[in-house]
Amino acid sequence: MTSKTPKKKSEKSTFDFSGLKKYLRILNYVSAAQFYLKDNFFLEEPLEVKHIKNRLLGHWGGSNGPNFILAHLNFYLKQNQKTNSKLRDIIFLLGPGHAFPGLQANLFLEKSLTYYYGEINKNIKNIYDFPVSYDKEGLANVIKHFGSPNGFPTHASPVTPGAFLEGGELGYSLANAAGAVMDNKDLIAVTVVGDGEAETGTLATSWHASKFINSKDNGVILPIFNLNGYKISGPTIFGRMSNEELTDLFKGLGYEPYILDARSDTNIYANRNNHDLEKDNVHILMQELLDKCFTKILEMKKTGETKGLPMIILQSDKGWSGIKSYAGEKIEGNHLSHQVPLAKARTDKKQLKALEEWLNSYKINELFSEDINDSQNLIKKRLKDENQVLFLKEIEDLVPEKMWRMSMNTHIQQNGKGKLKELKTPNLSTVFKKTILNTEKDWGRHSPMNLVGEYLREVFKLNKATKNFRVFSPDETYSNKIQAIFKEEERAFNLEIKPWDKDISKRGRVVEMLSENTLVGMQTGYILTGRHGFFVTYEAFAQVVTSMVDQYLKFLRVANEINWRGDVSSLNTIITSVGWLQEHNGYSHQNPGIIDNVLSLNSDLVDVYFPIDAVATGYALEKMVKSKNKINVLCVGKDEARPLFLSEKESKRNIEEGMTILNTFSDRLKKYEAYDLIVTGVGDYLSLECVAGIDFTNRLFKKYGLKKERKDFKLGFLNISKLSASDPLSEKTKDFAEKLGEIVGNAKVFANFHGHPQTLQRYFFEAGKNIKDVDVRGYIERGGITTLLHMHILNKTSRFHVASWVVNTLFDLKKINKLTHDFLQRDIKQEMDEEIAYINEHFIDSEKIRNWKFGI
Ligand SMILES: Cc1ncc(C[n+]2csc(CCOP(=O)(O)OP(=O)(O)O)c2C)c(N)n1
């Protein structure tokens, strides 16, 4: 494909790599300089302690492999993009985000840092108070402000042009890349994977991503596995595997691996007195490999095949081109280069000297263009960033055209164009008609998850042409009861499909893989490149991905402050097959911890919906798909026998407002009256038990003729349909607390929560309630293979516990006497014991419980 492909390894290149080698020298110099220099940025005078930063932060060792890769990619793309339009839609993902100094150096050279953080582009607000102009001053700012409190971070981040992967928590790279290339037909995601990163569970399963992505209708990932052999403090597993083992492994995983051994102690190009990078051979080999890979990718795209997708295994020295050894210890090609070598350069003169020698070895001053000292010229050049010149022409010539640069790819940043492919959303009444028929209150059998299935099916249908929607699920589409989507869309599978396999095709847009981590990585990659996706999973195992959600929130929070990033759809998760009803599985499948986790984040970007029934589920879904830049979780049960508590109108209001008193289940209040007791339900099963508890209480008072006593207190039912994570600095958080405080007033409160009780407690505390006036119940780790009622009894959230609390509280308030209290409590206990006896004998809840209806 290249116009001048080099012939043989030993042959002298027909390419002129002189510019590339210089480009690479800049990348490596600027990478290193970012750790150390606060002044004398280009070593124009002898290096002194006063030039060295007070804190030496960052990661050197991992930066150099990616630097080599970046320089080569630019070289290759610049040669080929003009003649081959298929090579213009390319993004770059850096798995080990700590290798950021190199990426940052490249972004400066590509002028994309100047585009976003220079003074030139008036449309883009510079979030920094220093300019990154494309001149020495701008480059000095890049070096100086690396890893500083108000400057650049030490890892790739949302402030990094072209990045949508933070890479701090390792392992996401391939999954993110997979999400990005899905339904982006022409996209090629070049993805650098670290060999330490490759030991993580997420990455280990992500090699399989290509089995869900046919390369004809989707883009393709080109993995470049940077095998530098070391992690933080020792060798990597992959670093000590033989080439045969590596080849066998990756062939088995479905790739065609090409190994490039560029290590100084094993390859024939080593030259310890000079950078081996100054020789042509390693560059010829890399260009040959890139050409082979891109050619093969474009070939495979014609058939959609993904078996045998090319990948490069780049074996390089960790800390490549850096200090070789110090005080008898090997630094380059060893884990000791991982962070900042010569970390005592500020206090140890010998280390300072060694640092100076090392930095000088790149001869940075030879690389600047000759006319940059002409200050008049400089001012003129600043006006037009693309025409500015800082380095020698042969270096600047390597940078691809602006719109084809990996860092400026419009799938990732908006650049003034519409990146977010808006979703057409269903008309809810159409969905209700299909699933519920009559949406008025009804004690019939309605499954919220059936409704979810129909809703998502409708979303697939409406967005068929735009191909901007996917569902990600760990093998649970059927199990979570959303199989209605298969009437519209299939599961993706790019391996052999047997005649008896169901709902599966090479083109499906439902991704079912039993790796929650890889799925969420795919989902975030899909979303951050402008599309929409739901992750549907068992509640108990959603916790597997909590740290991924935490990381995503950090990304969102920073991205939301950067105007050139543009909007993205929300990260939508449905947690179902919840712990309260776990008929097939029992104790191991009972864990609402994901709710605690997301609600404990200090942010106003996280909402968790707890719709009380199927109709409310519809309204919650509508909110989720229409929201932007947020994290939404929907928590709802999947069983069929759920009543409808509310009219459509009440439901809509209930979801809109996040909490409402439901009059049907509450005592009527006269003007200026307030509730003495409020029973609060959060979650479908828990709310039902509250309502049943109120009903049971009313019957009890009736049974014993306690008419006067019953009239003497007002009992209300509050349903909370949405909890948001709290941000102490946010108005929204204060509003919620105020509203809750107003509703509950001075009432005594009993609250039944779907998750762990302590998570809900905080909201009442924030609302100003005294903790002794609020009794919060929830999942207290009691469970097993048992019935729904028994789960409530075990966790003290049952209707009997509601009634018992009412009776106790009335006694405390002196509204009933001791005698009444005692016989009511005896009655409650007796009824509960009868139910337990029934369950023990028949293994199901009694008919009385199963057929219970409010007030009937
Ligand atoms: C999931 C996760 N576990 C642990 C770490 C801590 N950590 C940071 S860098 C690193 C070693 C990474 O090795 P590699 O991916 O090979 O990166 P490189 O050698 O290229 O720097 C580790 C363990 C992390 N960032 N993420």
The ligand as an ORCA input file, in Angstrom:
! r2SCAN-3c Opt
* xyz 1 1
  C      -6.550     -2.114     37.596
  C      -5.248     -1.497     38.073
  N      -4.501     -2.174     38.975
  C      -3.327     -1.657     39.398
  C      -2.878     -0.450     38.946
  C      -1.555      0.129     39.452
  N      -0.583      0.199     38.325
  C      -0.268      1.338     37.695
  S       0.818      1.139     36.458
  C       0.928     -0.513     36.738
  C       1.807     -1.376     35.869
  C       1.368     -1.285     34.474
  O       2.147     -2.023     33.624
  P       1.967     -1.886     32.055
  O       0.519     -1.986     31.710
  O       2.850     -2.851     31.414
  O       2.386     -0.398     31.787
  P       3.795      0.139     31.319
  O       4.831     -0.867     31.652
  O       3.657      0.310     29.860
  O       3.972      1.408     32.057
  C       0.109     -0.865     37.813
  C       0.027     -2.240     38.370
  C      -3.703      0.234     38.034
  N      -3.369      1.432     37.565
  N      -4.860     -0.320     37.604
*
